[in-house]
């Protein structure tokens, strides 16, 4: 005797099963996906509707996108290895002498330094010259 349910793929046997009912999706509320820029613009329009002087900062005692900001970190910046992405303690001397101040290449180990030097200190490789 056959079990009730769906027929296995590829089998030619008839089965004694209840009909499968599809659930319509019209019962559920659907929203279109919103882009972040669209959300910010929508929030600004709502904030402009209110005539208060402080409407750009708070709307109904709720923060809005205009007032959202982050302060600078109190901790020092993290230096990450340009090869593997781990925390780095060493700075490449060649890159530091050639590049603008503040944009330095850091590495975490001698192995990563070797890879960094083999790639001409991270310069773009022109494959057309090969």
Residue pairs with C-beta under 8 A, 6 or more apart in sequence:
2 13
2 14
2 15
2 16
2 17
3 15
4 15
4 16
4 17
4 18
5 15
5 17
6 15
6 17
6 20
7 13
7 15
7 17
34 42
39 65
40 65
43 64
43 65
43 66
44 64
44 65
44 66
46 59
46 64
47 55
47 56
47 59
47 64
47 66
48 55
50 59
56 64
56 66
56 67
57 63
57 64
57 66
57 67
58 64
58 67
78 87
79 87
79 88
79 89
79 91
79 106
80 86
80 87
80 88
80 106
81 87
81 88
81 106
81 107
81 108
81 109
81 112
82 88
82 105
82 106
82 107
82 112
82 116
82 122
83 107
83 108
83 112
83 115
83 116
84 108
84 112
86 108
87 108
88 106
88 107
88 108
88 112
89 106
89 108
90 106
90 107
90 108
90 113
91 104
91 105
91 106
91 107
92 104
92 105
92 106
92 107
92 113
92 116
92 121
94 117
94 121
95 104
95 105
95 121
95 122
96 104
96 105
98 121
99 105
105 116
105 121
105 122
107 113
107 116
116 122
119 125
